[in-house]
Amino acid sequence: MRSIQGQDRRGEPMDRKKQLAEQFCSRLWDSFFTSLRGTELLTPCEKRVLEKLWLLGTIKTSTCDAYPGHVEFARSLKLSEHRVKLALKKLEMKGFVKAVRRRGAMRTDVAYLLNPLLLEAAYDRTKRDYPDLLAS
């Protein structure tokens, strides 16, 4: 549920600083996903996989701990398991993600570290393009 401008998710008025922070975050994600979709370094399949990993991920740690496994992930993207595995392998080779085994987990239970430099670049671009959102 999106908040109405000037109101928080509960419909209560937000202070100006919180409004600016929410606008900045919205623009940051727009910038991030626009940049991701526009890159020529990735195939369309790799872009979809990486975008979904970020959507499932935790921003603070740049980690996708909620990875449901190849079968479920492929089903959610309407791709074959083979294509997802191939895309993940290529994304890892290109430095966009790194597969890591979850602590104490079975061999097939993985999480993905997401390259935080992608988000940092979007942050810098948003900060440059919308300096008024961070002014106060």
N, CA, C and O atoms as a MOPAC input file, in Angstrom:
PM7 MOZYME 1SCF
protein

 N      0.82600 1    -1.16600 1     0.00000 1
 C      0.00000 1     0.00000 1     0.00000 1
 C      0.87700 1     1.23900 1     0.00000 1
 O      1.66500 1     1.42800 1     0.92700 1
 N      0.76600 1     2.07000 1    -0.99100 1
 C      1.54800 1     3.29700 1    -1.09000 1
 C      0.93000 1     4.37200 1    -0.22600 1
 O     -0.29000 1     4.44300 1    -0.07100 1
 N      1.78900 1     5.21100 1     0.33700 1
 C      1.25400 1     6.30400 1     1.13500 1
 C      0.88200 1     7.46600 1     0.22500 1
 O      1.50200 1     7.68700 1    -0.81600 1
 N     -0.12200 1     8.18800 1     0.63100 1
 C     -0.52600 1     9.39300 1    -0.08500 1
 C      0.46300 1    10.47000 1     0.30400 1
 O      0.87400 1    10.54600 1     1.46100 1
 N      0.85600 1    11.31700 1    -0.66000 1
 C      1.85000 1    12.32800 1    -0.37000 1
 C      1.38800 1    13.17500 1     0.81100 1
 O      0.27000 1    13.68800 1     0.82600 1
 N      2.28200 1    13.31200 1     1.81100 1
 C      1.94300 1    14.08000 1     2.99000 1
 C      1.33600 1    13.24400 1     4.10100 1
 O      1.10500 1    13.75500 1     5.19600 1
 N      1.06900 1    11.95700 1     3.84100 1
 C      0.49800 1    11.08500 1     4.85300 1
 C      1.33300 1     9.81100 1     4.94800 1
 O      1.87400 1     9.33500 1     3.95000 1
 N      1.42900 1     9.27300 1     6.14800 1
 C      2.13500 1     8.00200 1     6.28900 1
 C      1.18600 1     6.85800 1     5.94400 1
 O      0.04600 1     7.09600 1     5.54700 1
 N      1.64200 1     5.63800 1     6.09200 1
 C      0.84600 1     4.48200 1     5.70500 1
 C     -0.43900 1     4.33800 1     6.52100 1
 O     -1.38400 1     3.68100 1     6.08400 1
 N     -0.47200 1     4.94100 1     7.68700 1
 C     -1.68300 1     4.90100 1     8.51300 1
 C     -2.60500 1     6.06900 1     8.22100 1
 O     -3.65900 1     6.18100 1     8.84700 1
 N     -2.23900 1     6.95700 1     7.27800 1
 C     -3.07000 1     8.10000 1     6.92000 1
 C     -2.83400 1     9.31900 1     7.78400 1
 O     -3.55300 1    10.31200 1     7.66600 1
 N     -1.82000 1     9.26000 1     8.66700 1
 C     -1.51800 1    10.39200 1     9.53100 1
 C     -0.53000 1    11.33500 1     8.84200 1
 O      0.27700 1    10.88400 1     8.03000 1
 N     -0.57700 1    12.62600 1     9.14800 1
 C      0.33700 1    13.57800 1     8.51100 1
 C      1.79800 1    13.26800 1     8.84800 1
 O      2.12500 1    12.89900 1     9.97600 1
 N      2.66900 1    13.42400 1     7.84500 1
 C      4.09700 1    13.23100 1     8.04500 1
 C      4.76800 1    14.59400 1     8.17600 1
 O      4.30400 1    15.58600 1     7.61500 1
 N      5.85900 1    14.62400 1     8.92000 1
 C      6.60100 1    15.86900 1     8.96200 1
 C      7.40500 1    16.02300 1     7.67400 1
 O      7.61000 1    15.05400 1     6.94300 1
 N      7.84700 1    17.21600 1     7.40800 1
 C      8.53200 1    17.54900 1     6.14000 1
 C      9.77000 1    16.68100 1     5.90400 1
 O     10.00700 1    16.21900 1     4.78800 1
 N     10.54900 1    16.46600 1     6.95100 1
 C     11.77600 1    15.67900 1     6.81700 1
 C     11.46600 1    14.23700 1     6.38900 1
 O     12.15900 1    13.66300 1     5.54900 1
 N     10.43000 1    13.67700 1     6.97200 1
 C     10.04400 1    12.31200 1     6.63000 1
 C      9.52100 1    12.23600 1     5.19300 1
 O      9.78600 1    11.26700 1     4.48100 1
 N      8.77800 1    13.26500 1     4.77100 1
 C      8.29100 1    13.32200 1     3.38600 1
 C      9.46200 1    13.34300 1     2.41400 1
 O      9.46300 1    12.61900 1     1.41800 1
 N     10.46000 1    14.17400 1     2.70600 1
 C     11.62500 1    14.27700 1     1.82600 1
 C     12.39000 1    12.96100 1     1.78100 1
 O     12.85000 1    12.54100 1     0.71900 1
 N     12.52400 1    12.31200 1     2.93000 1
 C     13.22700 1    11.02300 1     2.97100 1
 C     12.48000 1     9.98200 1     2.14700 1
 O     13.10100 1     9.20700 1     1.41900 1
 N     11.15500 1     9.95800 1     2.25500 1
 C     10.36700 1     8.99700 1     1.48400 1
 C     10.47900 1     9.28000 1    -0.01700 1
 O     10.59400 1     8.35000 1    -0.81500 1
 N     10.44700 1    10.54400 1    -0.40100 1
 C     10.59700 1    10.91300 1    -1.81400 1
 C     11.97700 1    10.51300 1    -2.32800 1
 O     12.11500 1    10.01400 1    -3.44500 1
 N     13.00300 1    10.73900 1    -1.49500 1
 C     14.36300 1    10.37500 1    -1.89300 1
 C     14.46400 1     8.86800 1    -2.11500 1
 O     15.02500 1     8.42400 1    -3.11600 1
 N     13.92500 1     8.08200 1    -1.18800 1
 C     13.97000 1     6.61900 1    -1.31300 1
 C     13.23100 1     6.15200 1    -2.56600 1
 O     13.69400 1     5.25100 1    -3.26600 1
 N     12.11500 1     6.74900 1    -2.83700 1
 C     11.35100 1     6.39800 1    -4.02900 1
 C     12.15300 1     6.69200 1    -5.29300 1
 O     12.18800 1     5.88000 1    -6.21700 1
 N     12.79200 1     7.85100 1    -5.32600 1
 C     13.61000 1     8.21500 1    -6.48600 1
 C     14.86000 1     7.33700 1    -6.59200 1
 O     15.31100 1     7.01100 1    -7.69000 1
 N     15.40700 1     6.96200 1    -5.44100 1
 C     16.57100 1     6.07600 1    -5.41700 1
 C     16.23800 1     4.74200 1    -6.07700 1
 O     16.99100 1     4.26700 1    -6.92800 1
 N     15.10800 1     4.13200 1    -5.68900 1
 C     14.72600 1     2.84700 1    -6.28300 1
 C     14.38500 1     2.99500 1    -7.75400 1
 O     14.70800 1     2.11900 1    -8.55700 1
 N     13.73500 1     4.09300 1    -8.11800 1
 C     13.45900 1     4.34400 1    -9.54100 1
 C     14.75700 1     4.39300 1   -10.31900 1
 O     14.87900 1     3.77800 1   -11.37800 1
 N     15.72700 1     5.12700 1    -9.79400 1
 C     17.02900 1     5.25600 1   -10.45100 1
 C     17.73700 1     3.90800 1   -10.54300 1
 O     18.29800 1     3.55200 1   -11.57900 1
 N     17.69800 1     3.16800 1    -9.44000 1
 C     18.36000 1     1.86500 1    -9.39100 1
 C     17.79400 1     0.91000 1   -10.44000 1
 O     18.54000 1     0.32600 1   -11.22700 1
 N     16.46900 1     0.75800 1   -10.44400 1
 C     15.86700 1    -0.20800 1   -11.35800 1
 C     15.89000 1     0.27700 1   -12.81100 1
 O     15.96600 1    -0.54500 1   -13.72400 1
 N     15.82600 1     1.58000 1   -13.04300 1
 C     15.95600 1     2.11000 1   -14.39900 1
 C     17.34700 1     1.82000 1   -14.93700 1
 O     17.50800 1     1.40600 1   -16.08500 1
 N     18.34400 1     2.04100 1   -14.10000 1
 C     19.72800 1     1.76700 1   -14.49300 1
 C     19.93000 1     0.28000 1   -14.76300 1
 O     20.56900 1    -0.09700 1   -15.74600 1
 N     19.39200 1    -0.55000 1   -13.90000 1
 C     19.50500 1    -2.00600 1   -14.06800 1
 C     18.86400 1    -2.46300 1   -15.37100 1
 O     19.44100 1    -3.25500 1   -16.11500 1
 N     17.67400 1    -1.96000 1   -15.63700 1
 C     16.96900 1    -2.36100 1   -16.86000 1
 C     17.65500 1    -1.84300 1   -18.11900 1
 O     17.53300 1    -2.44100 1   -19.18800 1
 N     18.37300 1    -0.73500 1   -17.99400 1
 C     18.99900 1    -0.12000 1   -19.16400 1
 C     20.39900 1    -0.60900 1   -19.48300 1
 O     20.93300 1    -0.29900 1   -20.54800 1
 N     21.00200 1    -1.36900 1   -18.57800 1
 C     22.37800 1    -1.79600 1   -18.82100 1
 C     22.46800 1    -2.77500 1   -19.98300 1
 O     21.58400 1    -3.60500 1   -20.19300 1
 N     23.53400 1    -2.65900 1   -20.71400 1
 C     23.78500 1    -3.58500 1   -21.83200 1
 C     24.71700 1    -4.71400 1   -21.42400 1
 O     25.03300 1    -5.58500 1   -22.23400 1
 N     25.16000 1    -4.70300 1   -20.17000 1
 C     26.06000 1    -5.74000 1   -19.67300 1
 C     25.34500 1    -7.05100 1   -19.36300 1
 O     25.96800 1    -8.10900 1   -19.27200 1
 N     24.02100 1    -6.95900 1   -19.20300 1
 C     23.24800 1    -8.13000 1   -18.80500 1
 C     22.21200 1    -8.49400 1   -19.85100 1
 O     21.69200 1    -7.63200 1   -20.56000 1
 N     21.92200 1    -9.76900 1   -19.93600 1
 C     20.84200 1   -10.23400 1   -20.81200 1
 C     19.50600 1    -9.91000 1   -20.13800 1
 O     19.47100 1    -9.65300 1   -18.93500 1
 N     18.41400 1    -9.91800 1   -20.89500 1
 C     17.10700 1    -9.68600 1   -20.26800 1
 C     16.81400 1   -10.66400 1   -19.12200 1
 O     16.25000 1   -10.26600 1   -18.10300 1
 N     17.18100 1   -11.90300 1   -19.27700 1
 C     16.96400 1   -12.90300 1   -18.22800 1
 C     17.78900 1   -12.55900 1   -16.97600 1
 O     17.27700 1   -12.63400 1   -15.85900 1
 N     19.04300 1   -12.18900 1   -17.15700 1
 C     19.89900 1   -11.82200 1   -16.02700 1
 C     19.34100 1   -10.60200 1   -15.30200 1
 O     19.39300 1   -10.53200 1   -14.07400 1
 N     18.81100 1    -9.64700 1   -16.04900 1
 C     18.21200 1    -8.45000 1   -15.44400 1
 C     17.01900 1    -8.81700 1   -14.57100 1
 O     16.87600 1    -8.30700 1   -13.46000 1
 N     16.17100 1    -9.69400 1   -15.07000 1
 C     14.98800 1   -10.11100 1   -14.30400 1
 C     15.38600 1   -10.83000 1   -13.01900 1
 O     14.80700 1   -10.59800 1   -11.95800 1
 N     16.37600 1   -11.70000 1   -13.13100 1
 C     16.84200 1   -12.45800 1   -11.96500 1
 C     17.45000 1   -11.50200 1   -10.93300 1
 O     17.14200 1   -11.59700 1    -9.74500 1
 N     18.30300 1   -10.59000 1   -11.37800 1
 C     18.95000 1    -9.66500 1   -10.45500 1
 C     17.92700 1    -8.73100 1    -9.80400 1
 O     18.00600 1    -8.45700 1    -8.60700 1
 N     16.98900 1    -8.25600 1   -10.57900 1
 C     15.95300 1    -7.38200 1   -10.02500 1
 C     15.15800 1    -8.11300 1    -8.93900 1
 O     14.88600 1    -7.55000 1    -7.87900 1
 N     14.79600 1    -9.33700 1    -9.20100 1
 C     14.01800 1   -10.11800 1    -8.23200 1
 C     14.83700 1   -10.38500 1    -6.96600 1
 O     14.29200 1   -10.35200 1    -5.86200 1
 N     16.13400 1   -10.64900 1    -7.11300 1
 C     16.99200 1   -10.84900 1    -5.94000 1
 C     17.00600 1    -9.60000 1    -5.06700 1
 O     16.92100 1    -9.68400 1    -3.84200 1
 N     17.11600 1    -8.43000 1    -5.71700 1
 C     17.11300 1    -7.17900 1    -4.95000 1
 C     15.76200 1    -6.95100 1    -4.28700 1
 O     15.70300 1    -6.44800 1    -3.16500 1
 N     14.69200 1    -7.30900 1    -4.95400 1
 C     13.36700 1    -7.12800 1    -4.36300 1
 C     13.16700 1    -8.04100 1    -3.14900 1
 O     12.45600 1    -7.67800 1    -2.21200 1
 N     13.78000 1    -9.20200 1    -3.16300 1
 C     13.69600 1   -10.13200 1    -2.04100 1
 C     14.74000 1    -9.84700 1    -0.96100 1
 O     14.63600 1   -10.34100 1     0.16200 1
 N     15.73800 1    -9.05000 1    -1.31100 1
 C     16.88500 1    -8.84600 1    -0.44100 1
 C     16.66800 1    -7.87300 1     0.70200 1
 O     15.65000 1    -7.18700 1     0.79300 1
 N     17.66100 1    -7.84500 1     1.56300 1
 C     17.71100 1    -6.91100 1     2.68300 1
 C     18.73600 1    -5.84400 1     2.32900 1
 O     19.91300 1    -6.14000 1     2.12200 1
 N     18.27800 1    -4.61300 1     2.26100 1
 C     19.13900 1    -3.52100 1     1.81400 1
 C     20.31300 1    -3.30500 1     2.76000 1
 O     21.44800 1    -3.13200 1     2.31500 1
 N     20.05000 1    -3.31500 1     4.04300 1
 C     21.09300 1    -3.02000 1     5.02800 1
 C     22.29800 1    -3.95100 1     4.89900 1
 O     23.43800 1    -3.52700 1     5.09000 1
 N     22.04700 1    -5.20400 1     4.57800 1
 C     23.13800 1    -6.17400 1     4.47800 1
 C     23.48500 1    -6.53100 1     3.02800 1
 O     24.42600 1    -7.28800 1     2.78500 1
 N     22.73600 1    -5.99400 1     2.07200 1
 C     22.91900 1    -6.33400 1     0.65400 1
 C     22.92000 1    -7.84600 1     0.45300 1
 O     23.76500 1    -8.39400 1    -0.25500 1
 N     21.97300 1    -8.49700 1     1.08100 1
 C     21.88800 1    -9.94900 1     1.04300 1
 C     20.47000 1   -10.38700 1     0.71600 1
 O     19.49800 1    -9.81400 1     1.20800 1
 N     20.36800 1   -11.40600 1    -0.11700 1
 C     19.07700 1   -12.02000 1    -0.38400 1
 C     19.02900 1   -13.32700 1     0.39300 1
 O     19.32700 1   -14.39500 1    -0.14200 1
 N     18.64800 1   -13.22500 1     1.66700 1
 C     18.51500 1   -14.40100 1     2.52900 1
 C     17.21500 1   -15.13700 1     2.25900 1
 O     17.07400 1   -16.31000 1     2.60400 1
 N     16.27400 1   -14.45000 1     1.64600 1
 C     14.94500 1   -15.02900 1     1.41900 1
 C     14.87500 1   -15.81500 1     0.11500 1
 O     13.78200 1   -16.09500 1    -0.37800 1
 N     16.02400 1   -16.17400 1    -0.44700 1
 C     16.02200 1   -16.92700 1    -1.69800 1
 C     15.29500 1   -18.24600 1    -1.48400 1
 O     15.70200 1   -19.04400 1    -0.64000 1
 N     14.22000 1   -18.48800 1    -2.23900 1
 C     13.37500 1   -19.66300 1    -1.98500 1
 C     13.86800 1   -20.96500 1    -2.60500 1
 O     13.22700 1   -22.00300 1    -2.44200 1
 N     14.97300 1   -20.93100 1    -3.29900 1
 C     15.44400 1   -22.10600 1    -4.02600 1
 C     15.16800 1   -21.92400 1    -5.51300 1
 O     14.29100 1   -21.15200 1    -5.90100 1
 N     15.92500 1   -22.64100 1    -6.34200 1
 C     15.84800 1   -22.44700 1    -7.79200 1
 C     14.46300 1   -22.73700 1    -8.37100 1
 O     13.98100 1   -21.99900 1    -9.23100 1
 N     13.83500 1   -23.79200 1    -7.91000 1
 C     12.54300 1   -24.18600 1    -8.48300 1
 C     11.49800 1   -23.09800 1    -8.24800 1
 O     10.84300 1   -22.64700 1    -9.18800 1
 N     11.34500 1   -22.68200 1    -7.00400 1
 C     10.34600 1   -21.66200 1    -6.66700 1
 C     10.69500 1   -20.30800 1    -7.29200 1
 O      9.81500 1   -19.59300 1    -7.77200 1
 N     11.96700 1   -19.97200 1    -7.28200 1
 C     12.41300 1   -18.70200 1    -7.86200 1
 C     12.11300 1   -18.67700 1    -9.36200 1
 O     11.60300 1   -17.68800 1    -9.88800 1
 N     12.43400 1   -19.76800 1   -10.03400 1
 C     12.15800 1   -19.87400 1   -11.47800 1
 C     10.65900 1   -19.76500 1   -11.74100 1
 O     10.24000 1   -19.07700 1   -12.67100 1
 N      9.86300 1   -20.43300 1   -10.93600 1
 C      8.41400 1   -20.38400 1   -11.09600 1
 C      7.90200 1   -18.94600 1   -10.92900 1
 O      7.02700 1   -18.51400 1   -11.68000 1
 N      8.43400 1   -18.21000 1    -9.96100 1
 C      7.97400 1   -16.83500 1    -9.71600 1
 C      8.31800 1   -15.90100 1   -10.87700 1
 O      7.63300 1   -14.90300 1   -11.10100 1
 N      9.37500 1   -16.22900 1   -11.60700 1
 C      9.77900 1   -15.42200 1   -12.76500 1
 C      9.23400 1   -15.97100 1   -14.08300 1
 O      9.42800 1   -15.37500 1   -15.14200 1
 N      8.55200 1   -17.11100 1   -14.00300 1
 C      8.04000 1   -17.79200 1   -15.19800 1
 C      9.18700 1   -18.12200 1   -16.16900 1
 O      9.09300 1   -17.91600 1   -17.37900 1
 N     10.27000 1   -18.64100 1   -15.58000 1
 C     11.43500 1   -19.08700 1   -16.34100 1
 C     11.71000 1   -20.53800 1   -15.97700 1
 O     11.22300 1   -21.04100 1   -14.96500 1
 N     12.49000 1   -21.19600 1   -16.80700 1
 C     12.88100 1   -22.56200 1   -16.46900 1
 C     13.95600 1   -22.51900 1   -15.38300 1
 O     14.68800 1   -21.53800 1   -15.24700 1
 N     14.03000 1   -23.57700 1   -14.63500 1
 C     15.05700 1   -23.68600 1   -13.59500 1
 C     16.45400 1   -23.59200 1   -14.22200 1
 O     17.35600 1   -22.97800 1   -13.65400 1
 N     16.61900 1   -24.19600 1   -15.37900 1
 C     17.90200 1   -24.14600 1   -16.08000 1
 C     18.31100 1   -22.70100 1   -16.39200 1
 O     19.45900 1   -22.31600 1   -16.17200 1
 N     17.36400 1   -21.90300 1   -16.90700 1
 C     17.67300 1   -20.50900 1   -17.24500 1
 C     18.02800 1   -19.69600 1   -16.00200 1
 O     18.91200 1   -18.84100 1   -16.05100 1
 N     17.34600 1   -19.95900 1   -14.89400 1
 C     17.64500 1   -19.25400 1   -13.65500 1
 C     19.04200 1   -19.61900 1   -13.16100 1
 O     19.81800 1   -18.73900 1   -12.78700 1
 N     19.36300 1   -20.90200 1   -13.15800 1
 C     20.69600 1   -21.34000 1   -12.72300 1
 C     21.78200 1   -20.72300 1   -13.59100 1
 O     22.80800 1   -20.27100 1   -13.08300 1
 N     21.55700 1   -20.70400 1   -14.89100 1
 C     22.52500 1   -20.11900 1   -15.82200 1
 C     22.67600 1   -18.61600 1   -15.57400 1
 O     23.79300 1   -18.09900 1   -15.55300 1
 N     21.56300 1   -17.92200 1   -15.38900 1
 C     21.60200 1   -16.48100 1   -15.12800 1
 C     22.34000 1   -16.19200 1   -13.82000 1
 O     23.13600 1   -15.25600 1   -13.75500 1
 N     22.08500 1   -16.98300 1   -12.78600 1
 C     22.76300 1   -16.78600 1   -11.50800 1
 C     24.26800 1   -17.01300 1   -11.63700 1
 O     25.07200 1   -16.27800 1   -11.06500 1
 N     24.62900 1   -18.03600 1   -12.39200 1
 C     26.05500 1   -18.32600 1   -12.60800 1
 C     26.73100 1   -17.16900 1   -13.35200 1
 O     27.83600 1   -16.76100 1   -12.99700 1
 N     26.06900 1   -16.64700 1   -14.37800 1
 C     26.62400 1   -15.52500 1   -15.14400 1
 C     26.68200 1   -14.25000 1   -14.30500 1
 O     27.65000 1   -13.49400 1   -14.39000 1
 N     25.64400 1   -14.00900 1   -13.49100 1
 C     25.65800 1   -12.83300 1   -12.61500 1
 C     26.80600 1   -12.91700 1   -11.61600 1
 O     27.41900 1   -11.90500 1   -11.27500 1
 N     27.08900 1   -14.12300 1   -11.15500 1
 C     28.20800 1   -14.30200 1   -10.23000 1
 C     29.54300 1   -14.07800 1   -10.93900 1
 O     30.44400 1   -13.44000 1   -10.39500 1
 N     29.66000 1   -14.60400 1   -12.15000 1
 C     30.89400 1   -14.40700 1   -12.92000 1
 C     31.13300 1   -12.92500 1   -13.22500 1
 O     32.28000 1   -12.48400 1   -13.28700 1
 N     30.07900 1   -12.17400 1   -13.41000 1
 C     30.18100 1   -10.74700 1   -13.73800 1
 C     30.30900 1    -9.86900 1   -12.49200 1
 O     30.48200 1    -8.65600 1   -12.61500 1
 N     30.22800 1   -10.45300 1   -11.30600 1
 C     30.42100 1    -9.71000 1   -10.06700 1
 C     29.18700 1    -9.02600 1    -9.51000 1
 O     29.30500 1    -8.16000 1    -8.64300 1
 N     28.01300 1    -9.39200 1    -9.98500 1
 C     26.78200 1    -8.77200 1    -9.49700 1
 C     26.24900 1    -9.44400 1    -8.23400 1
 O     25.61300 1    -8.79200 1    -7.40700 1
 N     26.50500 1   -10.74000 1    -8.08100 1
 C     26.04800 1   -11.49700 1    -6.90800 1
 C     27.11800 1   -12.50800 1    -6.52300 1
 O     28.03600 1   -12.79300 1    -7.29200 1
 N     26.97800 1   -13.03900 1    -5.32000 1
 C     27.83600 1   -14.14600 1    -4.88200 1
 C     26.97600 1   -15.10000 1    -4.07100 1
 O     26.34800 1   -14.70900 1    -3.08800 1
 N     26.95800 1   -16.34800 1    -4.49200 1
 C     26.20400 1   -17.37100 1    -3.76600 1
 C     26.98700 1   -17.75900 1    -2.52100 1
 O     28.19500 1   -17.98600 1    -2.57500 1
 N     26.27900 1   -17.83200 1    -1.39500 1
 C     26.89700 1   -18.26100 1    -0.14000 1
 C     25.96400 1   -19.25100 1     0.53400 1
 O     24.74200 1   -19.11400 1     0.48300 1
 N     26.56000 1   -20.24100 1     1.16100 1
 C     25.74600 1   -21.21600 1     1.88800 1
 C     25.32900 1   -20.60500 1     3.21700 1
 O     26.14500 1   -20.01500 1     3.92600 1
 N     24.07000 1   -20.75100 1     3.54100 1
 C     23.58100 1   -20.22700 1     4.81300 1
 C     24.21000 1   -20.99300 1     5.95800 1
 O     24.40200 1   -22.20600 1     5.87600 1
 N     24.52200 1   -20.29300 1     7.00600 1
 C     25.17600 1   -20.88700 1     8.17100 1
 C     24.33200 1   -22.03800 1     8.72500 1
 O     23.14400 1   -21.86900 1     9.00200 1
 N     24.94700 1   -23.18800 1     8.88000 1
 C     24.26700 1   -24.35000 1     9.44000 1
 C     23.23800 1   -24.97400 1     8.50600 1
 O     22.43600 1   -25.80400 1     8.93300 1
 N     23.25600 1   -24.58400 1     7.24100 1
 C     22.23600 1   -25.06300 1     6.30800 1
 C     22.73800 1   -26.24300 1     5.48700 1
 O     23.92300 1   -26.57500 1     5.47400 1
 N     21.78900 1   -26.85300 1     4.81000 1
 C     22.13500 1   -27.94800 1     3.89900 1
 C     22.90600 1   -27.38400 1     2.70900 1
 O     22.93000 1   -26.17300 1     2.49200 1
 N     23.52800 1   -28.26100 1     1.95000 1
 C     24.36100 1   -27.86300 1     0.81700 1
 C     23.59800 1   -27.04200 1    -0.21700 1
 O     24.18100 1   -26.16000 1    -0.84700 1
 N     22.33700 1   -27.30700 1    -0.40200 1
 C     21.56200 1   -26.62200 1    -1.43900 1
 C     20.88400 1   -25.34700 1    -0.93600 1
 O     20.27500 1   -24.62600 1    -1.72700 1
 N     20.97800 1   -25.05600 1     0.35800 1
 C     20.31800 1   -23.88500 1     0.94100 1
 C     21.25000 1   -22.68500 1     0.83000 1
 O     22.17900 1   -22.54000 1     1.62400 1
 N     21.00300 1   -21.82500 1    -0.15400 1
 C     21.90200 1   -20.70000 1    -0.40500 1
 C     21.21200 1   -19.36100 1    -0.19600 1
 O     19.98700 1   -19.24300 1    -0.23000 1
 N     22.04700 1   -18.36900 1     0.02000 1
 C     21.63500 1   -16.96900 1     0.03200 1
 C     22.52400 1   -16.28900 1    -1.01200 1
 O     23.51200 1   -16.86700 1    -1.46400 1
 N     22.17700 1   -15.09300 1    -1.38200 1
 C     22.98500 1   -14.36600 1    -2.35200 1
 C     23.40800 1   -13.02400 1    -1.79600 1
 O     22.58300 1   -12.23300 1    -1.33800 1
 N     24.72000 1   -12.77700 1    -1.84200 1
 C     25.23400 1   -11.45400 1    -1.52400 1
 C     25.05400 1   -10.62100 1    -2.78300 1
 O     25.40600 1   -11.05100 1    -3.88100 1
 N     24.50200 1    -9.42800 1    -2.61200 1
 C     24.23000 1    -8.53800 1    -3.74100 1
 C     25.27700 1    -7.43100 1    -3.73800 1
 O     25.59800 1    -6.88100 1    -2.68400 1
 N     25.80700 1    -7.10600 1    -4.90200 1
 C     26.86900 1    -6.11400 1    -4.98500 1
 C     26.33400 1    -4.74100 1    -4.56200 1
 O     25.52800 1    -4.15400 1    -5.28400 1
 N     26.76600 1    -4.21500 1    -3.40500 1
 C     26.24100 1    -2.94100 1    -2.91500 1
 C     26.68600 1    -1.74200 1    -3.74000 1
 O     26.11700 1    -0.65800 1    -3.60500 1
 N     27.68300 1    -1.91200 1    -4.58300 1
 C     28.13100 1    -0.79800 1    -5.42400 1
 C     27.04100 1    -0.36600 1    -6.39800 1
 O     26.99900 1     0.79600 1    -6.80100 1
 N     26.16100 1    -1.28400 1    -6.77800 1
 C     25.04800 1    -0.93200 1    -7.66400 1
 C     24.11200 1     0.05800 1    -6.98000 1
 O     23.69400 1     1.04900 1    -7.57800 1
 N     23.79500 1    -0.21900 1    -5.73900 1
 C     22.90800 1     0.65800 1    -4.98400 1
 C     23.61300 1     1.97100 1    -4.65000 1
 O     22.99100 1     3.03400 1    -4.66000 1
 N     24.90100 1     1.89700 1    -4.35800 1
 C     25.66000 1     3.10600 1    -4.06100 1
 C     25.69400 1     4.04900 1    -5.25800 1
 O     25.57600 1     5.26300 1    -5.09300 1
 N     25.85300 1     3.50700 1    -6.45100 1
 C     25.85100 1     4.33100 1    -7.66400 1
 C     24.49400 1     5.00700 1    -7.85100 1
 O     24.42900 1     6.18000 1    -8.21800 1
 N     23.41700 1     4.27400 1    -7.60000 1
 C     22.06800 1     4.85300 1    -7.71100 1
 C     21.87200 1     5.93100 1    -6.65000 1
 O     21.24400 1     6.95700 1    -6.91400 1
 N     22.40600 1     5.70500 1    -5.45500 1
 C     22.31900 1     6.69600 1    -4.38400 1
 C     23.03500 1     7.98500 1    -4.78400 1
 O     22.49100 1     9.07900 1    -4.63200 1
 N     24.25200 1     7.84900 1    -5.29300 1
 C     25.02300 1     9.02700 1    -5.72200 1
 C     24.29800 1     9.78500 1    -6.83100 1
 O     24.25500 1    11.01500 1    -6.82100 1
 N     23.74200 1     9.06500 1    -7.76500 1
 C     23.02200 1     9.69000 1    -8.88200 1
 C     21.76800 1    10.41600 1    -8.37700 1
 O     21.47000 1    11.52600 1    -8.81600 1
 N     21.04900 1     9.79100 1    -7.46800 1
 C     19.84000 1    10.40700 1    -6.92000 1
 C     20.19800 1    11.63300 1    -6.08800 1
 O     19.51600 1    12.65500 1    -6.15900 1
 N     21.25500 1    11.53400 1    -5.30900 1
 C     21.71300 1    12.66100 1    -4.49200 1
 C     22.10000 1    13.84600 1    -5.37300 1
 O     21.82600 1    14.99900 1    -5.04000 1
 N     22.74100 1    13.54600 1    -6.49900 1
 C     23.14400 1    14.59000 1    -7.44700 1
 C     21.93200 1    15.18500 1    -8.15800 1
 O     21.84700 1    16.40100 1    -8.32500 1
 N     21.00600 1    14.34600 1    -8.57200 1
 C     19.85000 1    14.80900 1    -9.34700 1
 C     18.78100 1    15.49200 1    -8.49100 1
 O     18.02700 1    16.32200 1    -8.99900 1
 N     18.70700 1    15.15800 1    -7.21100 1
 C     17.67100 1    15.71000 1    -6.32500 1
 C     18.28800 1    16.21200 1    -5.01500 1
 O     17.95100 1    15.70800 1    -3.94400 1
 N     19.18200 1    17.19400 1    -5.09000 1
 C     19.86900 1    17.67100 1    -3.86700 1
 C     18.89600 1    18.27600 1    -2.85900 1
 O     19.17200 1    18.26800 1    -1.65900 1
 N     17.77700 1    18.79200 1    -3.32000 1
 C     16.80200 1    19.41400 1    -2.40500 1
 C     16.16100 1    18.39700 1    -1.45900 1
 O     15.66500 1    18.77000 1    -0.39600 1
 N     16.16800 1    17.12400 1    -1.83500 1
 C     15.55300 1    16.10900 1    -0.97400 1
 C     16.41800 1    15.77500 1     0.23200 1
 O     15.92500 1    15.22400 1     1.21600 1
 N     17.70200 1    16.10500 1     0.16500 1
 C     18.59400 1    15.84100 1     1.30100 1
 C     19.01900 1    17.11100 1     2.01800 1
 O     19.78000 1    17.06000 1     2.98500 1
 N     18.52800 1    18.25100 1     1.54500 1
 C     18.95100 1    19.54500 1     2.05900 1
 C     18.61400 1    19.75400 1     3.52800 1
 O     19.39100 1    20.36400 1     4.26100 1
 N     17.46500 1    19.25500 1     3.96300 1
 C     17.06000 1    19.55600 1     5.34300 1
 C     17.45600 1    18.49300 1     6.32000 1
 O     17.18000 1    18.61600 1     7.51300 1

